[in-house]
Amino acid sequence: MEKIVPVLRQNRWVKAKLWIKANLMVTVIFTLFMTWVGISVSVFYFEDSVKDANIHSLQDGLWWGIVTFLTVGYGDRYPVTGGGRLFASLLMVVGVVTMSIVTAKISTYFLEQALAKGRKTVDTAKLKNHFVICGWKEDMEDLLLHILMCNPDMEPKNLVVVAPLSEAMVDGLKQHAVLSEVQIVIADFIHESNLRRAAPERARRILILADESPTSDGKQPSESEVDARTIMAAMTLSQIARGTLVAAEIYDPKMDHYLKIANVSEVIYTREYSRLILGNATAGTGIANVLYEILSPQTPVKIITTPIPEALVGKTYGEIKLGWTSFHGRSLLLGILENTGNSDSVRNRALRNAQKTANMVELVQNLKRVKSLRFNNPIFSPPNDFIVAEGSLAITLEHKEEEANAQQAGTQATAS
């Protein structure tokens, strides 16, 4: 019993501290209220029995107390005894400190509002169908401009960057005429609370960059540390943004297993791509120029994935080739991209299709294929009898001018 009592007292003290921490504002207001009442009653006790005093009722004491606490000091009531003046000095100190803190808090609030307005702090409630970019690059301005050029229907205000940036980096980006409306969440993107500020669950797409920004102690992170941060962000997004397409940049291809577990739709192997381009440049004349021509936003053509007309879904590749020109003019069909979209939706769709058979052997084989699905799987120039399944996209080479005209015609048709 003697050992239990101290433990119970300690538990009560811990619970009290937790309650105070959770209700800090209520605790502060109650403490200040009791300080005002307590000192006012004490001064009244000292002054009431003195002939020359002017505080002779509890009402007078409370009035003097509130005037003194708020540092107004009318002078119509004041203590004349030593004890009363001692308590009055204590109340004046508490009042001055409290008013100073309140004034500072109010000033800080309005200053933060002014800074937020100047920097266009992200309003999470208004974000919808936007593009979230987690991380920062040295050539970030060029990357953002490239994203806007590759997505002509996207406005700069629909780009949301989540990164621990300095004021100079933010101001430098905001000075760019095109990128001045890009929204920025100044925070580390590996924390869930910071990612939620960008409303990832309502985003059109999310891109996680291999962020090499120096750490808080000024050290340059290693490639493995950069990849670890990318994986942490992907894991968090898999919980809070299920259904949103996520692409992630990674240095070590061996780490992509963790990104696939996190339902990342597309993995970008930065170092691997550079090596492959250099290697292929030695295999034939002009290969590097061909790749640049396809990828650069400055050239007249680009390779994209295009929705397959509903009338052609379920047909053979040969039938699609025959009918493609009538749907897309000069667009050149290169192949098919299978199992596109968010990994969860792709897996669910594949499971539904796999169960559309009464043959148990065939069902087992279908389920095995579902387990080994490769998301966003490109198949270039498949045989003519290849069946194009639901959820596939066409890989096409487009002329940008023709694509722009098609988009404009589609917009006019919708408006009319």
VENQUISUL-V655807 format. One record per residue. N is the residue number from 1. SS is DSSP state (helix for helix, strand for strand, loop for the rest). PSI is psi as a letter, one per 20 degrees, with the letter a starting at -180 (none if undefined). OMEGA is omega in radians with two decimals (999 if undefined). Layout:
N;SS;PSI;OMEGA + N;SS;PSI;OMEGA
//
This chain:
1;loop;g;-3.12 + 2;helix;h;3.13 + 3;helix;h;-3.06 + 4;helix;h;-3.07 + 5;helix;g;3.10 + 6;helix;h;3.13 + 7;helix;g;3.12 + 8;helix;g;3.11 + 9;helix;g;3.11 + 10;helix;g;3.12 + 11;helix;h;3.11 + 12;helix;h;-3.14 + 13;helix;g;3.11 + 14;helix;g;3.12 + 15;helix;h;3.12 + 16;helix;g;3.14 + 17;helix;g;3.11 + 18;helix;h;3.13 + 19;helix;g;3.13 + 20;helix;g;-3.14 + 21;helix;h;-3.13 + 22;helix;h;-3.11 + 23;loop;l;-3.02 + 24;helix;g;-3.09 + 25;helix;g;3.11 + 26;helix;g;-3.14 + 27;helix;g;-3.13 + 28;helix;g;-3.12 + 29;helix;g;3.13 + 30;helix;g;3.14 + 31;helix;g;3.12 + 32;helix;h;3.11 + 33;helix;g;3.14 + 34;helix;h;3.08 + 35;helix;g;3.12 + 36;helix;g;-3.11 + 37;helix;g;-3.08 + 38;helix;g;-3.13 + 39;helix;h;3.12 + 40;helix;g;3.11 + 41;helix;h;3.13 + 42;helix;g;3.11 + 43;helix;g;3.07 + 44;helix;h;3.14 + 45;helix;g;-3.13 + 46;helix;h;-2.99 + 47;helix;h;-2.99 + 48;loop;h;-3.05 + 49;loop;j;-3.12 + 50;loop;p;-3.04 + 51;loop;g;-3.06 + 52;loop;i;-3.12 + 53;loop;q;3.12 + 54;loop;j;3.05 + 55;loop;n;-3.04 + 56;loop;j;3.10 + 57;loop;r;3.11 + 58;helix;h;3.11 + 59;helix;g;3.10 + 60;helix;g;-3.14 + 61;helix;g;3.13 + 62;helix;h;3.10 + 63;helix;g;3.10 + 64;helix;g;-3.09 + 65;helix;g;-3.10 + 66;helix;h;3.11 + 67;helix;g;3.14 + 68;helix;g;-3.11 + 69;helix;h;-3.13 + 70;loop;j;3.09 + 71;loop;k;3.09 + 72;loop;g;3.06 + 73;loop;m;3.11 + 74;loop;h;-3.13 + 75;loop;j;3.13 + 76;loop;h;3.06 + 77;loop;p;-3.14 + 78;loop;q;-3.14 + 79;loop;q;3.13 + 80;loop;i;-3.14 + 81;loop;q;3.12 + 82;helix;g;3.13 + 83;helix;g;3.12 + 84;helix;g;-3.14 + 85;helix;h;3.10 + 86;helix;g;3.10 + 87;helix;h;3.10 + 88;helix;h;3.11 + 89;helix;g;3.12 + 90;helix;g;3.14 + 91;helix;h;3.11 + 92;helix;g;3.12 + 93;helix;g;3.13 + 94;helix;g;-3.13 + 95;helix;g;-3.13 + 96;helix;g;-3.13 + 97;helix;g;-3.13 + 98;helix;g;-3.14 + 99;helix;h;3.12 + 100;helix;g;-3.14 + 101;helix;g;3.14 + 102;helix;g;3.13 + 103;helix;g;3.14 + 104;helix;g;3.13 + 105;helix;g;3.14 + 106;helix;g;3.13 + 107;helix;g;3.13 + 108;helix;h;-3.14 + 109;helix;g;-3.12 + 110;helix;h;3.10 + 111;helix;g;3.10 + 112;helix;h;3.10 + 113;helix;h;3.13 + 114;helix;g;3.12 + 115;helix;g;3.13 + 116;helix;g;3.13 + 117;helix;h;-3.14 + 118;helix;h;-3.10 + 119;helix;j;3.11 + 120;loop;m;3.10 + 121;loop;q;-3.05 + 122;loop;p;3.01 + 123;loop;n;-3.02 + 124;helix;h;-3.06 + 125;helix;h;-3.07 + 126;helix;i;-3.10 + 127;loop;p;3.10 + 128;loop;p;3.13 + 129;loop;k;-3.10 + 130;loop;a;-3.10 + 131;strand;o;-3.11 + 132;strand;p;3.10 + 133;strand;o;3.14 + 134;strand;o;3.12 + 135;loop;r;-3.03 + 136;loop;q;3.09 + 137;loop;q;3.10 + 138;loop;h;3.14 + 139;loop;l;-3.02 + 140;helix;h;-3.14 + 141;helix;g;3.14 + 142;helix;h;-3.14 + 143;helix;g;3.14 + 144;helix;g;3.10 + 145;helix;h;3.11 + 146;helix;g;3.11 + 147;helix;g;3.13 + 148;helix;h;3.13 + 149;helix;h;3.14 + 150;helix;i;3.12 + 151;loop;m;-3.03 + 152;loop;i;3.13 + 153;loop;i;-3.09 + 154;loop;p;3.09 + 155;loop;q;-3.14 + 156;helix;h;-3.11 + 157;helix;i;3.11 + 158;helix;j;3.03 + 159;strand;p;3.13 + 160;strand;o;3.14 + 161;strand;p;3.08 + 162;strand;o;-3.09 + 163;strand;q;3.11 + 164;loop;n;-3.02 + 165;loop;q;3.02 + 166;loop;r;3.13 + 167;helix;h;-3.13 + 168;helix;h;3.14 + 169;helix;g;3.12 + 170;helix;g;-3.13 + 171;helix;h;3.12 + 172;helix;h;3.12 + 173;helix;g;-3.10 + 174;helix;h;3.14 + 175;loop;i;3.11 + 176;loop;p;-3.04 + 177;loop;g;-3.08 + 178;loop;h;-3.01 + 179;loop;j;-3.08 + 180;loop;h;-3.12 + 181;loop;j;3.08 + 182;loop;p;-3.10 + 183;strand;q;-3.02 + 184;strand;p;2.98 + 185;strand;o;-3.09 + 186;strand;n;-3.08 + 187;loop;r;3.11 + 188;loop;p;-3.00 + 189;loop;i;-3.13 + 190;loop;i;-3.14 + 191;loop;p;-3.08 + 192;helix;g;-3.10 + 193;helix;h;3.13 + 194;helix;h;3.12 + 195;helix;h;-3.14 + 196;helix;h;3.12 + 197;loop;i;3.11 + 198;loop;j;3.13 + 199;loop;l;-3.09 + 200;helix;h;-3.12 + 201;helix;i;3.12 + 202;helix;j;-3.08 + 203;loop;q;3.05 + 204;loop;g;-3.11 + 205;strand;q;3.11 + 206;strand;p;3.09 + 207;strand;p;3.08 + 208;strand;o;-3.12 + 209;loop;q;2.98 + 210;loop;n;-2.99 + 211;loop;o;3.14 + 212;loop;j;3.14 + 213;loop;q;3.13 + 214;loop;q;3.10 + 215;loop;r;-3.10 + 216;loop;h;3.12 + 217;loop;j;3.05 + 218;loop;j;-3.11 + 219;loop;q;3.10 + 220;loop;p;-3.11 + 221;loop;q;3.06 + 222;loop;r;-3.14 + 223;helix;h;3.12 + 224;helix;h;3.09 + 225;helix;h;3.10 + 226;helix;g;3.13 + 227;helix;h;3.13 + 228;helix;g;3.11 + 229;helix;h;3.10 + 230;helix;g;-3.14 + 231;helix;g;3.12 + 232;helix;g;3.12 + 233;helix;g;3.14 + 234;helix;g;3.11 + 235;helix;g;3.13 + 236;helix;g;-3.13 + 237;helix;h;3.12 + 238;helix;h;3.13 + 239;helix;h;-3.01 + 240;helix;i;-3.10 + 241;loop;l;3.11 + 242;loop;p;-3.13 + 243;loop;i;3.11 + 244;loop;p;3.13 + 245;strand;p;-3.11 + 246;strand;p;3.01 + 247;strand;q;-3.08 + 248;strand;p;3.09 + 249;strand;p;-3.10 + 250;strand;q;-3.13 + 251;loop;g;-3.06 + 252;loop;o;-3.13 + 253;helix;h;-3.14 + 254;helix;i;-3.12 + 255;helix;i;-3.06 + 256;helix;i;3.11 + 257;helix;g;-3.12 + 258;helix;h;3.11 + 259;helix;h;3.12 + 260;helix;h;3.05 + 261;helix;h;3.13 + 262;loop;j;3.09 + 263;loop;k;3.03 + 264;loop;p;-3.05 + 265;loop;h;-3.05 + 266;strand;p;3.13 + 267;strand;p;-3.11 + 268;strand;o;-3.09 + 269;strand;n;-3.01 + 270;helix;g;-3.09 + 271;helix;h;-3.11 + 272;helix;h;3.14 + 273;helix;g;3.13 + 274;helix;g;-3.14 + 275;helix;g;-3.12 + 276;helix;h;3.13 + 277;helix;g;3.13 + 278;helix;g;3.14 + 279;helix;g;-3.13 + 280;helix;h;3.12 + 281;helix;h;3.13 + 282;loop;i;-3.04 + 283;loop;i;-3.12 + 284;loop;q;-3.10 + 285;loop;p;3.00 + 286;loop;j;-3.12 + 287;helix;g;3.14 + 288;helix;h;3.11 + 289;helix;h;3.11 + 290;helix;g;-3.14 + 291;helix;g;3.12 + 292;helix;g;-3.12 + 293;helix;h;-3.12 + 294;helix;h;-3.01 + 295;helix;h;-3.05 + 296;loop;p;3.09 + 297;loop;i;-3.10 + 298;loop;i;-3.06 + 299;loop;r;-3.02 + 300;loop;i;-3.12 + 301;strand;r;3.03 + 302;strand;q;3.10 + 303;strand;p;-3.09 + 304;strand;r;2.99 + 305;strand;p;-3.02 + 306;strand;p;3.07 + 307;strand;q;3.10 + 308;loop;p;3.12 + 309;loop;p;-3.06 + 310;helix;h;-3.12 + 311;helix;i;-3.09 + 312;helix;i;3.13 + 313;loop;p;-3.11 + 314;loop;i;3.11 + 315;loop;r;3.07 + 316;strand;r;3.13 + 317;helix;h;3.11 + 318;helix;g;3.11 + 319;helix;h;3.13 + 320;helix;g;3.11 + 321;helix;g;-3.12 + 322;helix;h;-3.09 + 323;helix;i;-3.02 + 324;helix;g;-3.08 + 325;helix;h;-3.12 + 326;helix;h;3.13 + 327;helix;h;-2.97 + 328;helix;j;3.00 + 329;loop;c;-3.04 + 330;loop;j;3.13 + 331;loop;p;-3.09 + 332;strand;p;-3.13 + 333;strand;p;-3.10 + 334;strand;h;-3.09 + 335;strand;a;-3.07 + 336;strand;p;3.04 + 337;strand;o;-3.08 + 338;strand;q;2.98 + 339;loop;l;-3.10 + 340;loop;r;3.11 + 341;loop;a;3.11 + 342;loop;p;-3.04 + 343;helix;h;3.12 + 344;helix;g;-3.12 + 345;helix;h;3.11 + 346;helix;g;-3.13 + 347;helix;g;3.13 + 348;helix;g;3.13 + 349;helix;g;3.13 + 350;helix;h;3.11 + 351;helix;g;3.11 + 352;helix;g;-3.14 + 353;helix;h;-3.11 + 354;helix;h;-3.08 + 355;loop;j;-3.12 + 356;loop;k;3.10 + 357;loop;q;3.11 + 358;loop;i;-3.14 + 359;loop;o;-3.06 + 360;helix;h;3.13 + 361;helix;g;3.13 + 362;helix;h;3.11 + 363;helix;g;3.13 + 364;helix;g;3.12 + 365;helix;g;3.12 + 366;helix;g;-3.13 + 367;helix;h;3.07 + 368;helix;h;3.12 + 369;helix;h;3.10 + 370;helix;g;-3.12 + 371;helix;h;-3.10 + 372;loop;k;-3.12 + 373;loop;q;3.00 + 374;loop;o;-3.08 + 375;loop;q;-3.12 + 376;loop;l;-3.06 + 377;strand;o;-3.13 + 378;strand;p;3.06 + 379;strand;o;-3.09 + 380;strand;p;3.09 + 381;loop;m;3.11 + 382;loop;r;3.11 + 383;loop;q;-3.06 + 384;loop;h;-3.13 + 385;loop;j;3.13 + 386;loop;p;-3.13 + 387;strand;p;3.12 + 388;loop;o;-3.03 + 389;loop;r;3.06 + 390;loop;q;3.14 + 391;loop;j;3.12 + 392;loop;q;3.05 + 393;strand;q;3.08 + 394;strand;p;3.02 + 395;strand;o;-3.02 + 396;strand;q;3.01 + 397;strand;o;-3.01 + 398;strand;q;2.94 + 399;strand;p;-3.00 + 400;helix;h;-3.14 + 401;helix;g;-3.14 + 402;helix;h;3.13 + 403;helix;g;3.12 + 404;helix;g;3.12 + 405;helix;h;3.13 + 406;helix;g;3.11 + 407;helix;g;3.13 + 408;helix;g;3.13 + 409;helix;h;3.12 + 410;helix;h;3.12 + 411;helix;g;3.13 + 412;helix;h;-3.14 + 413;helix;h;3.13 + 414;helix;g;-3.12 + 415;helix;h;-3.13 + 416;loop;none;999
//
